[in-house]
Amino acid sequence: MKDFIELLISGTLAFILSICIIPVMRIIAKKIRLVDVPNTRKIHYTPIPLIGGLAIGMIILLLIEISADKSWRIILPIIVTSYILLLVGTLDDKTDIKAIYKLIIQVCVSIIIATSGIRISSLYGLFGIYEINTYFQYLLTVLVIVTAVNAFNLIDGVDGLAGSVAGIGFVLFFIIMLIEGNLGLARVAILFVGSIIAFLKYNLSQKNKIFLGNSGSLFLGYLLICLGIFITKFDNNTTTFPYGVFFILFVFTIPVIDSIRVYTDRILRGKSPFKADKTHIHHLLLLLGFSHKKISITFILINVLTFLVQYVFFKSYSIYSSLISFFIFIAVFKIIKSINHFLSWKKRIKELEYN
């Protein structure tokens, strides 16, 4: 009980410090023009500071450095490389780095992680395969990290969405670490939860709004996927529930499926898969008149549904439960798209009647 109270105090401290430092960072960001300027693709009308990721990163780094508990150093390669991506994302927010350069950097930090021993070593029964050879471990780890990071970056399209998904991801990581008895990493998780809640307070504000920025989405997405891979080290296919792969599927199934769907749709329409548009599921919900808060809640509910499906079916069907999640997501997407088509048709009919 004492340990749990100390963890809650740590999370509260992260929240309070973040609440205090963000207003100062907003002022600095406006002066140095570290802001998101409105354009035809944006849904805001004034420049918004891109300091959410920086604020979270600074607070976490400060608190884990001054903490007497240094057991977090077991994930030192993840911490160091995540702050490299935080820096790269910040430079991207300021100067707009070319996508190919960002991809190269993501591949490089992913290779560092794989080399440090944090790798995916099993397919958990997919195609009847469990343990895989070392070379394929490296390849799969790099591919999964890069795919997950970019998918997470793409869901950062409306207020509260990426922050909410990240917050829930760190809550799940916190619970898993408590189950594993690793209080050091549980403390790291609760620090992120507290800081992210503070970010969401400003992100969902009308008066003092801030954005996560590419710095934040790259930073948090990378941390979550690497921590998921780290957890797989404790997975045992025969005696315990595979928390690592379950964590990865829970946090990233929906963002990855949505990203793959969007890329495929762009290719089928003869367009570049990397040319930005407004076909992600959160854009379709915006067209339905959903507020940013309602979109985040809807996305979280879809995630919870995915969570339940995977929890119920995982023990029997292993990683194939992700396919069930895929079909659920596609069904939800088709329903949303059909409603959009119906409303567009209804609006067109009314316009014709008035003309």
C-alpha positions in Angstrom: 0.0 0.0 0.0 2.9 2.4 0.9 4.5 1.7 -2.5 1.2 2.4 -4.3 0.7 5.7 -2.5 4.3 6.8 -3.4 3.5 6.0 -7.0 0.4 8.1 -6.9 2.3 11.0 -5.4 4.9 10.7 -8.2 2.1 10.9 -10.8 0.5 13.9 -9.0 3.9 15.7 -8.9 4.4 15.1 -12.7 0.9 16.6 -13.2 1.5 19.7 -11.1 4.9 20.4 -12.6 3.5 20.0 -16.1 0.6 22.3 -15.3 3.1 25.0 -14.1 5.7 24.7 -16.9 3.4 24.6 -19.9 2.2 28.3 -19.7 5.8 29.4 -19.6 6.7 27.2 -22.6 3.7 28.5 -24.5 5.1 32.0 -24.2 8.6 30.9 -25.4 7.1 28.9 -28.2 5.2 31.9 -29.6 8.3 34.1 -29.4 10.5 31.6 -31.3 7.6 30.7 -33.7 7.5 27.0 -32.6 3.8 27.0 -33.6 1.4 25.2 -35.9 0.4 27.8 -38.6 -3.1 27.3 -40.0 -3.5 26.3 -43.7 -6.1 24.6 -45.9 -5.7 21.2 -44.2 -5.8 22.6 -40.6 -9.0 22.9 -38.6 -7.7 25.7 -36.4 -7.5 29.4 -37.3 -4.7 30.8 -35.1 -1.1 29.6 -34.5 -0.9 27.0 -31.8 2.3 26.2 -29.8 3.8 22.8 -30.5 5.2 22.1 -27.1 3.2 19.2 -25.7 5.8 16.6 -26.4 8.6 18.9 -25.2 6.8 19.6 -21.9 6.2 15.9 -21.2 9.7 15.0 -22.1 11.3 17.7 -20.0 9.2 16.9 -16.9 9.9 13.1 -17.2 13.6 13.6 -17.7 13.8 15.9 -14.6 11.8 13.6 -12.3 13.6 10.3 -13.2 17.0 12.0 -12.9 16.3 13.4 -9.4 14.7 10.1 -8.2 16.7 7.9 -5.9 15.3 4.9 -7.7 17.5 4.3 -10.8 16.0 0.9 -11.8 14.6 2.7 -14.9 18.1 2.4 -16.4 17.2 -1.1 -17.5 15.4 0.7 -20.4 18.2 3.2 -20.9 18.5 2.5 -24.6 14.8 3.2 -25.0 15.1 6.4 -23.0 18.1 7.8 -24.9 16.8 7.0 -28.4 13.3 8.3 -27.5 14.9 11.7 -26.7 16.7 11.6 -30.0 13.3 11.3 -31.7 12.0 14.1 -29.4 14.7 16.4 -30.7 14.2 15.3 -34.3 10.5 16.0 -34.0 11.1 19.4 -32.5 13.3 20.3 -35.4 10.6 19.0 -37.7 8.0 21.2 -36.0 10.3 24.2 -36.5 11.8 23.6 -39.9 9.8 20.8 -41.6 12.4 18.0 -42.1 12.0 15.9 -45.2 10.1 12.6 -44.6 13.0 10.5 -46.0 15.4 11.9 -43.4 13.0 11.2 -40.5 12.5 7.7 -41.8 16.2 7.1 -41.9 16.6 8.3 -38.3 13.7 6.1 -37.2 15.4 3.1 -38.8 18.7 4.0 -37.1 17.2 4.3 -33.6 15.2 1.1 -34.2 18.5 -0.8 -35.1 20.0 0.6 -31.8 17.1 -0.8 -29.9 17.3 -4.2 -31.6 21.1 -4.3 -31.0 20.6 -3.6 -27.3 18.7 -6.9 -27.0 15.2 -5.4 -27.0 13.8 -7.4 -29.9 10.7 -9.4 -30.9 11.8 -13.0 -30.7 8.5 -14.8 -31.3 5.5 -14.8 -33.7 3.3 -16.2 -30.9 1.8 -18.9 -33.1 1.2 -16.8 -36.3 1.5 -19.2 -39.2 2.4 -21.9 -36.6 5.7 -20.1 -35.8 6.9 -19.2 -32.3 10.6 -18.6 -31.9 12.4 -16.9 -34.8 16.0 -16.7 -35.8 18.1 -13.7 -34.8 18.3 -12.0 -38.2 14.5 -12.1 -38.6 14.2 -10.7 -35.0 16.2 -7.6 -36.1 14.2 -7.1 -39.3 10.8 -7.6 -37.6 11.7 -5.3 -34.7 12.8 -2.5 -37.0 9.8 -2.9 -39.2 7.3 -3.0 -36.3 8.9 0.1 -34.6 8.9 2.2 -37.7 5.4 1.2 -38.7 4.0 1.8 -35.2 5.7 5.2 -34.8 4.3 6.5 -38.1 0.9 5.1 -37.5 0.8 6.8 -34.1 2.0 10.1 -35.6 -0.9 10.0 -38.1 -3.7 9.7 -35.5 -2.5 13.1 -34.0 -5.1 14.9 -36.1 -7.7 16.1 -33.6 -7.4 17.5 -30.1 -7.0 14.9 -27.4 -6.8 11.8 -29.6 -3.1 10.9 -29.6 -2.7 12.1 -26.0 -5.6 10.0 -24.8 -4.3 6.9 -26.6 -0.9 7.4 -25.1 -2.3 8.0 -21.7 -4.2 4.8 -21.8 -1.2 3.0 -23.1 0.9 4.2 -20.1 -1.9 3.2 -17.7 -1.8 -0.3 -19.2 2.0 -0.4 -18.9 1.7 0.8 -15.3 -0.7 -2.1 -14.5 1.6 -4.7 -16.2 4.6 -3.4 -14.3 2.7 -3.7 -11.0 1.8 -7.3 -11.9 5.4 -8.0 -12.8 6.5 -6.4 -9.5 8.7 -3.8 -11.2 8.0 -0.7 -9.2 10.8 1.3 -10.9 9.2 1.1 -14.3 5.7 1.5 -12.8 6.9 4.8 -11.5 8.1 5.8 -14.9 4.7 4.9 -16.3 2.8 6.9 -13.7 5.0 10.0 -14.4 3.9 9.8 -18.0 0.3 9.4 -17.1 0.4 12.5 -14.8 2.2 14.6 -17.4 -0.1 13.5 -20.2 -3.2 14.4 -18.2 -1.8 17.9 -17.7 -1.1 18.1 -21.5 -4.7 17.1 -22.3 -6.0 19.8 -20.0 -4.3 22.4 -22.2 -4.8 20.5 -25.5 -8.5 20.5 -25.0 -8.6 24.1 -23.8 -10.0 26.8 -26.1 -8.1 29.6 -24.5 -4.6 28.2 -23.8 -4.4 25.4 -26.3 -1.2 23.6 -27.2 -0.5 20.7 -29.6 1.5 17.6 -29.1 3.6 18.3 -32.2 5.5 15.9 -34.2 8.0 15.9 -31.4 5.4 14.6 -29.0 3.8 12.0 -31.3 7.1 10.6 -32.4 8.4 10.6 -28.8 5.3 8.9 -27.2 4.6 6.5 -30.1 8.2 5.4 -30.1 8.3 4.9 -26.3 5.1 2.9 -26.3 6.1 0.5 -29.1 9.6 0.0 -27.6 8.2 -0.6 -24.1 5.8 -3.1 -25.6 8.7 -5.0 -27.2 10.6 -4.7 -23.9 7.7 -6.4 -22.1 7.8 -9.3 -24.6 11.1 -10.3 -22.9 8.9 -11.5 -19.9 6.4 -13.4 -22.0 6.3 -17.1 -21.8 4.2 -18.9 -24.4 3.3 -21.8 -22.2 2.7 -20.6 -18.6 1.7 -16.9 -18.6 -0.3 -14.5 -20.6 1.9 -12.7 -23.2 1.6 -9.2 -21.9 4.0 -7.7 -24.3 2.4 -8.6 -27.6 -1.0 -7.9 -26.0 0.1 -4.4 -25.0 1.4 -3.8 -28.6 -1.9 -5.0 -30.1 -4.0 -3.0 -27.7 -2.2 0.3 -28.3 -1.3 0.1 -32.0 -3.9 -2.2 -33.7 -6.3 0.6 -34.5 -3.8 3.3 -35.6 -1.9 0.7 -37.8 -5.0 -0.7 -39.4 -6.3 2.9 -40.1 -3.0 3.9 -41.6 -2.8 0.8 -43.8 -6.3 1.4 -44.9 -5.5 5.0 -45.8 -2.3 4.1 -47.6 -4.1 1.4 -49.6 -6.9 3.7 -50.5 -4.5 6.4 -51.8 -2.6 3.9 -53.9 -5.9 2.5 -55.4 -6.9 6.1 -56.3 -3.6 6.6 -58.1 -2.1 9.0 -55.5 1.0 8.9 -53.5 0.5 6.9 -50.2 2.4 9.7 -48.4 0.4 12.6 -49.8 -1.6 13.9 -46.8 -5.4 14.1 -47.1 -8.5 13.9 -44.8 -9.5 10.2 -45.0 -8.5 9.0 -41.6 -11.2 7.8 -39.3 -11.0 10.9 -37.1 -11.5 13.1 -40.2 -14.7 11.1 -41.1 -16.0 11.6 -37.6 -15.4 15.3 -37.9 -17.5 15.3 -41.1 -20.3 13.7 -39.0 -20.2 16.7 -36.7 -18.4 15.0 -33.8 -16.5 17.4 -31.5 -12.8 16.7 -30.8 -13.7 15.3 -27.4 -16.3 13.0 -28.8 -13.9 11.7 -31.5 -11.3 10.9 -28.8 -14.0 9.2 -26.7 -15.2 7.2 -29.7 -11.7 6.2 -30.6 -11.0 5.1 -27.0 -14.3 3.1 -27.0 -13.1 1.3 -30.2 -9.8 0.6 -28.5 -11.6 -0.8 -25.4 -13.7 -3.0 -27.7 -10.4 -4.2 -29.3 -9.1 -4.8 -25.8 -12.0 -7.0 -24.8 -11.9 -9.0 -28.1 -8.2 -9.6 -27.8 -8.4 -10.4 -24.1 -11.2 -12.9 -24.6 -9.8 -14.6 -27.7 -6.0 -14.3 -27.3 -5.5 -17.3 -25.1 -7.3 -19.5 -27.6 -6.4 -17.9 -30.9 -3.1 -16.1 -30.0 -2.1 -13.4 -32.4 -4.9 -14.2 -34.8 -7.1 -12.2 -32.4 -5.7 -9.1 -34.2 -7.5 -10.3 -37.3 -10.7 -10.2 -35.4 -9.9 -6.6 -34.4 -9.2 -5.8 -38.0 -12.6 -6.9 -39.1 -14.3 -5.1 -36.3 -12.5 -1.9 -37.2 -13.3 -2.2 -40.9 -17.0 -2.8 -40.0 -17.0 0.3 -37.8 -15.2 2.3 -40.5 -17.7 1.2 -43.2 -20.6 2.2 -41.0 -19.1 5.7 -40.4 -18.4 6.1 -44.1 -21.9 5.0 -45.1 -23.4 7.5 -42.7 -21.2 10.2 -44.2 -22.3 9.3 -47.7 -26.0 9.3 -46.6 -25.6 12.8 -45.0 -23.8 14.1 -48.1 -26.6 12.8 -50.3 -29.3 14.2 -48.0 -27.6 17.6 -48.1 -27.3 17.6 -51.9 -31.0 16.7 -52.2 -31.9 19.7 -50.0 -29.7 22.0 -52.0 -31.5 20.9 -55.2 -34.9 21.4 -53.6 -34.0 25.0 -52.7 -32.7 25.7 -56.2 
